[in-house]
Structures are given as C-alpha cells and as structure tokens.
Amino acid sequence: MSGLVLVTLVFLSAGQLGLPASRDALPAQVVLSGDTITKEGTVGRATGHAVLRAGTSVIRADELTYDYDPEVQVAVARGNVLLVNEGLVGFAKGLTLNLRTRELSTEDATFFQKQGVAPEVLAGFAARNESLELSRAGQNEFSFTTSRFRLLEDGAYRGEDLSFTASCGCSLLESVFSVSASSAELKPAERASFTFATVRVFEVPVFWLPWLSLPLTDRASGLLMPEWTGTGLSGLQVDLPYFLTLGRSYDLTLSPGYAFGVEPTVPGSGSLGVKGPRLSTEFRYAPASGVSGRLWLRLLEDLMLERDPLNPNVLVPDAKRRGLRGWGIFEHQQALGRGLHARADVTLFSDGFLFADTTPAGHLGRSYYYIPSTAMLYHRGEDHYAGLALAYRQDIRWGYPLLGEATRPPVFQELPTLRYSLPTRPLFGPLSGGVQVELSRLSPLGGLLGDEGTDGVFWPLLADTDGTQGNGRFDPGERQARTRLDILPRLNATFDLGGVLRATPYLALRESFYFHEVTREARNRAYGMVGLMLDTELSRVFGTGASAVRHSLMPSVELRAVPRVFGESAPSIYDEVDAAVTPDGFFQGRVALNQKVLIRSGSATRELGRLELAQGVDFLERRMGETSGRLQAGVGPVTAAATARLDLFTPQVEERLTQLSASVVWNILANGRLNVGAGYERALASSEQVRRSIDMLLPPPLPPPTPSVSDGASCSDDTVLNTKSSDRVLLNAGTELPFGLGLRYAAEVYRRDPSRCDVLRMNSQALFLSYTPTCNCFRLEAQAWLLPPPANFSFKLLVTIARLGTFGI
C-alpha cells in the first residue's frame, strides 16, 4: 500500500493510466500465422515468427497455440513473447491468455503502459516485429511485472504479486523507485487500489501500508504525500493533505497536521512559536475565463501558554493555554468586461503575535508593523484609470486579538479611496498634460480618534506623561478621522533646441481639501509647482562591424520650485501627500550625468557598463543636497555594481554617508554552472529614498542629533540598534552540475552601531541542495537555514514531481 504512494505520484505526474477500457483482451475472431501452421482438432499451432492478431491486439512469439473451442479460447505463447493490446505492451518468456475468463498468466514478463501513440501504430510495430520502434513509441506511463492478472468487465484490471516501477521518461527514476503489492486493482483514468503495498528505494523497503487508494488523473480526489517541515520556532511539523475535486473548476485541499513545538529556553517565560493540532483548508476556483481565486484558512489549538500582549517573552499571570488561533488568506481576481476589474487580497491573523509565531524569518517579519488587506474595483482604459479601493491594516506589533475590546494603538484605515487619473497625453502643439484626482478617508475602525496623546505617539511601552493617551477625548496634537480631496493637474511642453538640446518645462497645481471629522473643521492647502528639465544625448561609435562600441553621454538638469503654500501650510501628516513640500515651499535643482557603453552582440547590442552621477542643490536653504552615484559593469563572466549616497549637510557626521552598497558576481563556468558572489551594504533609515517627499527633489535636513543612549541601554537592545546604521556583508556561491546536482550556500554578516557597541554577528546562513535529472521528471531539494534567535533554524525537504506538484517529506 505504501508502494502505491510513490506509484500514484508518478501516475499523477503522467496524467492517467492508459489501459484499455471495457474491451476484451483479444477479440473473438483471431488470425493465426507463422512460418509453419498446423491444426489438430480445435487447436491451431504456429511456429517460426508466429503471430496471433485480431484488430489492434497482437501476440507474437517463437511458438503459438490457440484453442478455437468457444468453451476454451486459450492462447499459449512460448519464446520471445510480445503482447500488444491497446496501450499495453508486454515482453515475456511465456504467456497464457484465457479469453473466456479474461485471465492472463505470465513467465518472466514485464509490461509497459504507453501513452501518446495510437493502438494501430503499436499493433503495426508488433506485427512487423519492430521491437525497438515499439519500445520507443510514445511515452511509458509506468511499467510492472506480474505473474497473473485479469481484465475486469468495467475496463479495470486486477493483478497479483505486482512490482510497479514509476516511469516518466526518466531511467534514473525507474532504477531508484519501485512499488510491490500482493494485489492491485486499477481502473484506467480513475483510481488505483493497492493491498499490502511496499515502497522501495534502491530495492530497500521504505514504508508499508495495508491498503491505499490513489487517483490516476490530474484532478482526482485522494491523499497526497505528507508534508514535513521544521523550524526553530515550532519544531517539527507534519501535515497530511487530502485533495478533493469539486468539479472541473473547483477543488479543496484539507490538511490536518500537528506542530510539536519548542520549549522556552527559560522555563516559565513566554516564547514565539506554536504547538498543537491544526487543520488547513484551501478552496480554489476558476469557474470562467478571467475569474479565479482561493480561500486558505488554518486553525490551530495552541497548547503553549498565554503571553503579555506587549511582550512575547513574558507570560500573563496565571497563564492558560493560548487556545484556538488561526489566520486566513483570500485572493480573488475577476475581469468584469469592458475594462472593469475586481481584485481582493485579504490576510487576517487572529492576534498580532501569530505572524511572528508562524514566520521562520521572524526577526525580519517583525520589522513590518502592519499586514495589509485590500479590495479594489477599477476600470482601466487606454487613456484613463478610475478605481475604488478599501484597505485594512492589521497591527502586528502587539499581541492583541483581532476582535475584542482590548486597548491597543489605533491604526488608520482607508475607508475608502477613490482615484481617477488621466495619464499625460498630447494636447496640441508641444503641449501635453494629465490630471489625477483622489478622494480618501482615513479613520480607525470603531471610532474617530487616534487618541495618541498630545505627543502624537501611541506607544504602550512608553510612559504617558500628561495622561492624554487613550483617554477617549480629542487633545491638540492627536490625529482624527479625516477625509481629503486631492487634485493634481499637470501641463508639460517639449521643445527641440537646435537639434542638440531638449527642454521640457512643466507646471502643476496641487489642491488638497481636508475635512476633520471630530472637530468638524474644513481646511485646504494649495501650491503651484513649476519646473524645467533640460537634457540631451551625445554619442560616438568606436570601431566598425561586429567589434563596434558605442559610448553615449546623457547630461540633464532639472529645476523645481514651489514659490508659496496657501492655506494650511503644515497639515497633520497622515501619508506622503501631507508630507509633500515644506511650509515655506522650496526651490531645488538636480544635475545628473548618465553614461552607457554598448557593444554589438550578433544582431542585438549588449551593455558593457553604465555610470550615473547626480547632485542636488537647495537654493532657498543654500545647501548642497544629496550626492549619488551608481556604477554597473560587465566584463566577460564578471558583473559588478556599486551605489553610493552622500549628504554633507546632515549635522550628524556619522550619518552623512547615507548609503553605500557594492556587489560582484563571477560566473566561473558558462550557463551558471559555477558562480560566486559577494556584496556589501551600509544603509540608514534616513536615506533619501525614505525621507524625500513625493513633490520634492531633495529631502529636508535631518533633525538635530538625539540625546545619547542612556547608561541602561544595551548593545543587544533592538530598539536602540534599529535606529542606527547597519553594515551587511553578503556571500554566496553555487554550482549546477551537468548531471542535475545543484548546490548553493549563502551567508549574511552584519555589524550594528559600530560607534557605540561594535556588534558583529553572523545573521543568517542558508544551504540549498537539489537534484533535477535531465528529463525534468522530478526534483529533490533540501533547504536549511541558521537564523538568529528566536527562529534559530529552519529546514525543508521537498519532492517535486512533474504535473503533480511539490510535497514536503
């Protein structure tokens, strides 16, 4: 029975078992031929190239006898026996076929099930004794050996003492895996049932089952391979999926499982991870063209103890088991016709800690504050976009439940957002323009107040100095539910100056109307933006023909200014639109020089290198902005890239180098057969990519330096280290050998806050080992990670079988 597991996997990967359905093994009217033919009573005998044929069924042997008596109807073949019956091809030393009882006994026989070839073709090869062509024809679904089997009336057949070998055109798979069973009943294109089956790997028994039933089609209900995984968070975990077909366009997978959990390193303390039984359900649907989706839900009875929602390492007083927890994912896409589309992406957790409890890379996952869920209805035409969007953000910083009355930091949701935009289009002459309109409402669920307190920060771990945090009243400095109408028209013009310079002046106007729902105040902010882009391209070709090299220079200058801000010049900041422009406006410039070197490669061109330099200037504040540069080059098998950002105006000296990164990859052997790589990155959360508002070319200056870390702070305190610069070194090496073996290693080393703590740590290591034969019939893959606490480690063992899927083992 356990053997049936593997065989069925291969059957599934091949699609279906193509044995003849509801047909006799050999038709009643037969023709016996050979070099010599004799007949004694009702028994005919043929020797020398003997052939017994009827329609597309053929038996060929050195010697053949057939009893024509209707009460007997037995054919006996001896010596180099070849049988072809529909898609079944057999080779044997001897064979006896009883047409009346539909039974077949064999001696040293091997049978192959063919697919992708007509029975008439197989019969022709057998009649002409073209054994080599017969073996190569079509595809072998599987092969088996048996001493006895019988064709059943419903088109199925039952065999005894079977030994199955999976086949999908890969000789290695055939030599490695096999399945033996005392008996099996197979119904073509439907299901196979095995009794007392054993799976063997290199002829070594792996596991045994008394009975197992497996589907023989791509979309048949049945058990799938067990999935085994392990992490440092929840230890060993096992799931047993059951696939259920609900029609041509719907299916369901039920996966009961169990997580064995990991005990806390400190007894009596809290910890991440889960332990206990669970059930996963995945419902998939695609009822019509342009409509698809899935609903995935996992429920678990967590046997670990409850924790303080503000600290996962601390248990609550008289802690009980966590009980029922779970999370779900809903995805839906639908084309409604005439450019109208609908889409939903929803992810919800029963409590805020569950994301970190179930994510192996928890130290990375916890850096994200929210898990977003969105729903959109939009119309996209050739020259416009109109959409309605809803967004819900679940706070996963704390362990509060999704539903309940617990006091928690408020999260502002999009309820809803309406967008309409006309992308830039030609108007008349050199003019082009576009417009974007957005109506958005941001508000907490179940209330209108942020209730952060007068300092504007709702952080449960910090002291509330004046008692205004969470008091249920609106206090100055707090956020409140707000509706905003934002209108942004833009007008461009393009002029060719003497054929060597292109000038693009533009004019934009942003008008934002605000309505605050608690104070019932209506405000507005408006500013006009004027800009000019000058750019050109100079190029020269060196050499001729296949060795020609083209070098191009693309200098550009951009000036952008907001002379004045009208209305509420400094609104409460909810998003990047509110943060755009300073209250006094700005006048900024940016100078850039891009270079490229191209070489001809056949009929196309290949880029050898690229250099991009840029410098920003703030004319109002009389300061230089960020200086940035990016270099990318590829010479032969080596590709390298480097990026640097420098802000000399920043008062914090140690933060003036806002970003520095470099990487190099060396393909030692062609086609990625062997490669090594290394990278370095130094980054600050204050880099221009994060700080720059949407309308400004340059970010505003950083605030003055914060006070020194108190004496009680620790170098291992993430709240301290996360505000400082980080240096990361990335190393990786990999090979993909011609016979399908793949090996890859990756490591990350980082250093945090070198000026204070000099924390140097191996952050993660990963090892990937895989094997894929040239036939791509299957793939074996092992993955392992070493991670910082609390994750510690994670591993996966995967088997991927063509047209069947991936299973964890």
Secondary structure as GFF3:
##gff-version 3
##sequence-region A 1 809
A	DSSP	alpha_helix	2	14	.	.	.	ID=ss1
A	DSSP	beta_strand	31	33	.	.	.	ID=ss2
A	DSSP	beta_strand	36	40	.	.	.	ID=ss3
A	DSSP	beta_strand	43	54	.	.	.	ID=ss4
A	DSSP	beta_strand	57	67	.	.	.	ID=ss5
A	DSSP	beta_strand	74	85	.	.	.	ID=ss6
A	DSSP	beta_strand	88	98	.	.	.	ID=ss7
A	DSSP	beta_strand	103	107	.	.	.	ID=ss8
A	DSSP	beta_strand	110	115	.	.	.	ID=ss9
A	DSSP	alpha_helix	119	127	.	.	.	ID=ss10
A	DSSP	alpha_helix	131	136	.	.	.	ID=ss11
A	DSSP	beta_strand	139	145	.	.	.	ID=ss12
A	DSSP	beta_strand	148	151	.	.	.	ID=ss13
A	DSSP	beta_strand	157	166	.	.	.	ID=ss14
A	DSSP	alpha_helix	171	176	.	.	.	ID=ss15
A	DSSP	beta_strand	177	187	.	.	.	ID=ss16
A	DSSP	beta_strand	191	201	.	.	.	ID=ss17
A	DSSP	beta_strand	204	215	.	.	.	ID=ss18
A	DSSP	beta_strand	222	223	.	.	.	ID=ss19
A	DSSP	beta_strand	227	231	.	.	.	ID=ss20
A	DSSP	beta_strand	235	239	.	.	.	ID=ss21
A	DSSP	beta_strand	242	245	.	.	.	ID=ss22
A	DSSP	beta_strand	250	259	.	.	.	ID=ss23
A	DSSP	beta_strand	276	288	.	.	.	ID=ss24
A	DSSP	beta_strand	291	305	.	.	.	ID=ss25
A	DSSP	beta_strand	307	308	.	.	.	ID=ss26
A	DSSP	beta_strand	311	315	.	.	.	ID=ss27
A	DSSP	beta_strand	321	337	.	.	.	ID=ss28
A	DSSP	beta_strand	340	349	.	.	.	ID=ss29
A	DSSP	alpha_helix	354	358	.	.	.	ID=ss30
A	DSSP	alpha_helix	362	365	.	.	.	ID=ss31
A	DSSP	beta_strand	370	380	.	.	.	ID=ss32
A	DSSP	beta_strand	385	395	.	.	.	ID=ss33
A	DSSP	beta_strand	413	426	.	.	.	ID=ss34
A	DSSP	beta_strand	431	443	.	.	.	ID=ss35
A	DSSP	beta_strand	482	493	.	.	.	ID=ss36
A	DSSP	beta_strand	495	497	.	.	.	ID=ss37
A	DSSP	beta_strand	501	516	.	.	.	ID=ss38
A	DSSP	beta_strand	521	535	.	.	.	ID=ss39
A	DSSP	beta_strand	538	542	.	.	.	ID=ss40
A	DSSP	three_ten_helix	545	547	.	.	.	ID=ss41
A	DSSP	beta_strand	549	562	.	.	.	ID=ss42
A	DSSP	beta_strand	565	567	.	.	.	ID=ss43
A	DSSP	alpha_helix	576	579	.	.	.	ID=ss44
A	DSSP	beta_strand	586	601	.	.	.	ID=ss45
A	DSSP	beta_strand	604	618	.	.	.	ID=ss46
A	DSSP	beta_strand	623	635	.	.	.	ID=ss47
A	DSSP	beta_strand	638	646	.	.	.	ID=ss48
A	DSSP	three_ten_helix	653	655	.	.	.	ID=ss49
A	DSSP	beta_strand	657	669	.	.	.	ID=ss50
A	DSSP	three_ten_helix	670	672	.	.	.	ID=ss51
A	DSSP	beta_strand	674	683	.	.	.	ID=ss52
A	DSSP	alpha_helix	688	691	.	.	.	ID=ss53
A	DSSP	alpha_helix	718	721	.	.	.	ID=ss54
A	DSSP	beta_strand	726	736	.	.	.	ID=ss55
A	DSSP	beta_strand	741	752	.	.	.	ID=ss56
A	DSSP	beta_strand	759	771	.	.	.	ID=ss57
A	DSSP	beta_strand	778	786	.	.	.	ID=ss58
A	DSSP	beta_strand	793	801	.	.	.	ID=ss59
A	DSSP	beta_strand	805	808	.	.	.	ID=ss60
###
